[in-house]
Amino acid sequence: DSKTKVQRLLEEATSENISKFRQINIPGNEKNIALPMMCAAIRVLSNKKIIVIGRDLADTSRMQQNLVAAQQEISQNYLRISQLEERFRSIFEIGTEATMILKADDGYPIVDMNSSAVKQLVIAKNQNIGKSFLSLLPEDEVVKVTNYLHGILDAGEPNALETSTLSGKEIKLSATAFTNSDKPYLLLNLKPLDLAKSASLLESDSLAIQ
């Protein structure tokens, strides 16, 4: 290919016009290593000799190779992240514990919830995504839960809070703060209060036996 380009380069060279610039790969000192050059030629009127002008494209070629390598790395990382997201989604959906993801904004809008949360709260998932989590609580519980969620975001210390839903069901909340794309979120777990108390008693009995 380079030989053909060199031949055309020489054929196009005249004393009046410079030839078209062409990339020619010149063999280097190392095996399988070629030096890319952008070349053009012009014929000298006085002695009919041909002068070839070349510009080193090694830096440009290196940048292109680095760009391709970076694109490949991004593709691999994207695939890895997609696989992790799929695993998280599977764990999130099949988990027996009621779990919700809240955006840490005013009102704490619901980003997602698993099927266990839908069953426990007896709500339609599609109708509540984007709605404030606080709207699922009685009016007299809103301030208490809001302060609790603020405390989780500020202190980051995992603890629990007993509250109730609009349907009158008593639940125990536990929340963990996390960030995604530099935006704060809350992972919220909900347990029926009677089940949470039973688990707490079992844990206490286990420690006493030890």
Residue pairs with C-beta under 8 A, 6 or more apart in sequence:
1 25
2 24
2 25
2 26
5 22
5 23
5 24
6 24
8 19
8 22
9 19
9 20
9 22
9 24
9 39
9 40
9 41
9 52
10 41
10 50
12 19
12 20
12 41
13 19
13 41
13 42
13 43
13 50
14 42
14 43
15 42
15 43
15 44
15 45
17 42
18 40
18 41
18 42
18 53
19 40
19 41
19 42
20 40
21 38
21 39
21 40
22 38
22 39
22 40
23 36
23 37
23 38
23 39
23 57
24 36
24 37
24 38
24 39
24 54
25 34
25 35
25 36
25 37
26 34
26 35
26 36
26 37
27 33
27 34
27 35
28 34
28 35
35 56
35 58
36 56
36 57
36 58
36 60
36 61
37 54
37 55
37 56
37 57
38 54
38 55
38 57
39 52
39 53
39 54
39 55
40 52
40 53
41 50
41 51
41 52
41 53
42 50
42 51
42 53
43 49
43 50
43 51
44 50
44 51
92 99
92 112
92 114
93 114
93 115
95 114
95 116
96 116
97 116
97 189
97 190
97 191
98 113
98 114
98 116
98 117
98 119
98 120
98 121
98 189
98 190
98 191
99 113
99 114
99 116
99 117
99 187
99 188
99 189
99 190
100 110
100 112
100 113
100 114
100 117
100 133
100 187
100 188
100 190
101 110
101 111
101 112
101 113
101 185
101 186
101 187
101 188
102 108
102 109
102 110
102 111
102 133
102 149
102 185
102 186
102 188
103 109
103 111
103 183
103 184
103 185
103 186
104 149
104 153
104 177
104 183
104 184
104 185
104 186
107 132
107 133
107 134
107 135
108 132
108 133
108 134
108 146
108 149
108 186
109 130
109 131
109 132
109 133
110 128
110 129
110 130
110 131
110 132
110 133
111 129
111 185
112 129
113 125
113 128
113 129
117 190
118 124
118 125
120 169
120 171
120 190
120 192
121 136
121 165
121 167
121 169
121 190
122 167
123 136
128 136
133 188
134 142
134 145
134 146
136 165
136 166
137 145
137 163
137 164
137 165
137 166
138 164
138 165
138 166
141 163
141 164
144 161
144 163
145 161
145 163
145 173
148 161
148 173
148 175
149 175
149 186
151 157
152 158
152 159
152 175
152 176
152 177
152 186
153 177
153 184
153 186
156 177
158 174
158 175
158 176
159 174
160 172
160 173
160 174
160 196
161 172
161 173
161 174
162 170
162 171
162 172
162 173
162 193
163 170
163 171
163 172
163 173
164 170
164 171
165 171
169 192
170 192
170 193
170 194
171 190
171 191
171 192
171 193
171 196
172 190
172 191
172 192
172 193
172 196
173 188
173 189
173 190
174 188
174 189
174 191
175 186
175 187
175 188
175 189
176 186
176 187
177 184
177 185
177 186
177 187
178 184
178 185
178 186
178 187
179 185
191 199
